[in-house]
Amino acid sequence: MDLRIFVEPQQGATYDDQLAIAQASEDLGFSGFFRSDHVLAMGDGDGLPGPTDSWLTLAGLALQTRRIRLGTLVSSATFRLPGMLAIQVAQVDAMSGGRVELGLGAGWFDAEHSAYGIPFPDHRLDRLDEQLEVVSGLWGTPVAERYSFDGTYYQLADSPGLPKPVQRSPLDPSRAGVPLIVGGMGPRRTPALAARYAAELNLPFPELTLIPAALDRARQACRDVGRDPATLTLSVALVACVGRDDAELARRAEAIGREPAELREHGVAGTPTQVVERLGQLRELGLTRVYLQVLDLHDLDHLVLIADEVARQLP
């Protein structure tokens, strides 16, 4: 089981907070550091000192890490035009030496759009479809050739499609491209988009009972477009809260405003032994990657515990 660390900086985190946890994640052997792409705190928190832009942050982290993969879970298609997004991500990929992945979603949090004057249009899944097509097309267009696109929402004419990412497309290694992640629990459009464009489908915070059907839909979507389902990585994002004993678990749960029983039911939570068992259940369902949502960015000992007493016990 591949373990990655996932944070929500809009809830209150500086760049230095994110750098510390990204470097700790790298040093401890986690394969990736991913962050949300939001600009407004959710719930009762004040979000101080304020939001940080996801791709500007990842550009900084690209220069201050060495091995760990970096990305968004997920960027909102409403925040950036696809041509500019393709340029930004390709540049960060080069800065990182080819360690970037782009999670891209339709956008859903209306309040943050209103708060910062960002349009929140209708038909966002249709727009996401076009964005995935455009970023893939720009990256995959051979150097010295031109890319054009005439969609309902986006039109590009004679674009040189530069710069190119360092990486090759997982779907077509003859072309440049960054691994794309499509996330969501939608029963039809989400798996279809993942099958057409993505290296990975991520299920965000699902009930365990819903996972098998979601994975079956993803595999069928791949078969529908003539793709081998084994080429689509299947992952899940779940909140993590681990303690050596019940008292430590309760302390960590209180620090993030959650109840231990609820975390055990819906997340990756409990003692190290219990968490290993939960990850084994997820593996048996067919998942090969878990994004551990870490909500207390100042508790680096939490990461040490997971690395030392959970990750090392996994097959």
N, C-alpha and C positions, 0 to 999 in steps of 0.2 A: 504494500500500500504506500503510495506516494503522498507525503504530507507537506502542505504549504501553509504559510501563515497569511492571514487575511485581516486587515484592520479597517476601521471606520473613522478616519481622521476628522470628519465633519462634526463629530461629537465632542471634539476638543483636543487638538494636537498641533504642536509646532512641527516645522520641518525637522528640527533636531530630535524631537520625540520619535518621528518616523525613521530617521537615520539610525537611531540607537537600536530600534527593534529590528530593522532590516539587517544591520550588521550582526546583531546577536543571532538572528535567524540563520544567516549565512554561516557564522562560526559554529553553530550547533548542528549543522547538517541538513536543515530543511531545504527542500528543493526550490521553493519560490516564496517571494514576498509580494503580495497583491494588496491593493487598496481600492476602496470604493471611489466612485466619482460623484460626489454630492457636494453642495455648497451651503447647506442649511442643516443645523442640528435637528434631530428628531427626538420627540419625547420632552422630558422636563429639563434636560441639560441646557446650559447657556452656550455651549460650543466655543467657549473662549480658548485661545485668542482669536478664533475665526477660521474660516475655511482655507485650505490650501489647494491650489489647482493640481489635479492628478498628474497630468503629463509634464508640467513644470517640475513637480516633485520627483517624478520618476527619472527625469533628465539628471537631476542632481544625484539621485541614488545610483544612477548608472555609472557615474564617475567615482563614487565612493564605496562601491562594492566590486567584487571580483568574479564571483561564480554564480551567485543565486539568480534565478530567473525573476523578472519583474513584469508587472502588468496591472491591469484594471479588472475589477469584478463588480460591475462592468461600467464602461464609459457610456454616457447617455448620448444617443444619436441627436438629441435636441440641442446639445451644447455646442456642436462644432459642425461646420460644413464638411462633407466627406473629403473634398480635395485638400483642405487644410489639415484635416485629421491624418490623412495619408502621409503628408509631409512631416508632421510632428512625430508620428510614430516611427517612420523610417529614420528620422534623425536620431531619436532616442535609441533605436536599435543599433545604429552605427556607434553611438556614444558608449553603449554597453558591450560592444563586441559581439552582438547577435544574441542577446538574452531577453528580448522583449516579447510579450504576448499581448494581444489586444482583445479584451473582453468588450463586446459592444451590445448594448441593449436599446430598447425603444424609448426609455425614459418613462417615469411614472409619477414623480413627486411634484405635483402641481405647485405646491406652496413655495418651493425653492425657485421655481421659474418666476412666479409673481414677485418674490422678494428681490430678485436681481434683474428684472426686466427681460427675461428670456422667454421668447414665444413658446407656447405649449400647444402645438397644433393637433388637430385630429389626424386619424389615419397613421398613427406613429409606427405601427408594424409594417405598413407599406413603405414608409420612409426608411425604416431600418433595412428592409429588403434592398432598396436602392443603394443605401450607404454601403452595405456589404458588397454589393456588386461593384460599386465605384472604387472602393479602396483596394479590393482584390484586382480589379482591372488596371488601375494605375500602377500598382506594384508589379503586376505580371506582364505589362507591355514591354517588349524588348527595347533595349536602349537604341535610340535613333529612329524608333517607330513612334506613332502617335495614337493617342487614345481619345475616343469620343463616346459620349453617352447621351441619349435623348430620352430621359425618363419623365415621369409625371411630376416629380418634385425637384429633380436635379438635372441640369444639362451641362455637359462639358464638351468643348470643341477643340480638337487638335492639341490635346495636352501632351507634353513630352513625358509625363508620368515620372518625374524626377522629384526627389532623389529615390533611389532604390534601397530597400532594406538590405542588411548584411545577410540575412537568412534566406533560405530557399523555402518556397511554399510547401507545406506538408502534403497538400493535395496534388501538386505538380512540381516536383523538384527541378524541372527544367526552367522554372521561372522564379523570380524573386518573390518573397512574401513572408509576412509575419504570421505565426499561428493565431488563428481567430478562435475566440470562445463565444458561443451563444449561450445565454443563460435564461432559464425560465421554466415554468411548469405548464405552459400552455399545451393543450392536447393535440393541436394540429399545426399551427404556423411555426411554433418554436422548433419542434423536431425537424420540420421540413427545411427551415432556414439552416439549422445545424448540418443537416445532411448535404446541403448544396454548397455551403461556404466554409464550414468550421472544422477545425482540428479537434474540438472538444465541445461537448454539451455539459453545462453545469446546472444542477438542480439546486436552487437556493432555499435552504431551510425547510425541506419537505417533511411531512409526516412519514415515518418509515414504511407504513402500510401502502403509501402511494408510490413508492420508488419502483417496484417491479413493473407496474403498468407503464410508468414514464419511460423506463429503459426499453421496454418492448416497443413502444411507439417510436423511439429513436432508431432502433434497429430496423423496424419496418420502413421508416422514412428513408433510411439509407438504401434498402433494397429497392424501394420505389424509383430511385434515381440511378440504379445500377452501381451502387457503391457497396463495397465490402463493409458490413457493420463493424468489423474488428478494427477498422482504421479510424473510428470515431472514439476518442477518449471520453469516458463517462465519469463524471465527478459530481461531488456534492459539497455544499458549504453549510457548516453547522457551527454553532457557538461552542467554544471549548472552555471548560472549567474543571481543572484537575487539582486534587489535594491528596497529600499523603494519607490523610485520615479525614474523618467527618468534620472535625473542627476546622482544618485548613480549607476544606471544600466550602464550608459555610462562610468562612471569612472571605474567600475569593468571590463567592456568589453575592454576598452583601456588597462588596466593593463595586459590582456592576449592576446592582439593583435587581437581582434575580433571586429566585428561590431554588435551593438545591434539588428538591424533588422535581420541579418543572424542568430544570436543566438536564437532569438524568433522563427524563422522559423524551425530551425533544432535541437534546444536543449531544455532544461528546463530553460527558461529564461523569465525575465520580473519582474513585481511587485509580491509580495506574492500572491495576488489574482489571477493574471494571471498564475502563476506557479501551484497553486492549481487546476485551471481549466485544465492545460495541463496534470497534473498527473491524473486527473479524466478521461481525454480522453484515456490515456494509460491503465487505469484500465478497461475501457469499452471495449477496444480491446482484453482484456484477459490477460494482464500482471499483475503480482502480486508483482514484485520487480523491483526497479530502482536503478542503480548505478549512482550516481551523480558525474560526472568527475569534480573535483575541480583543476583548473590549477594554481591558486595563493596560494601556500602553506603557505604564511605568513599572509594571510587575514583571521584570525580566527573569526573576527566579521561576516564574510560571513556565516560561519557555524552557529553562534548564531542566525542570522536572519532566516536562513532556518529552524532551529529547533523550534524557537519561533513562527514564523509567517506563516510557511508552514506546517511543520509536525504536529503541534497541530490542524490544521484545517482539516486534513485528516480523513476520517471515520475509 
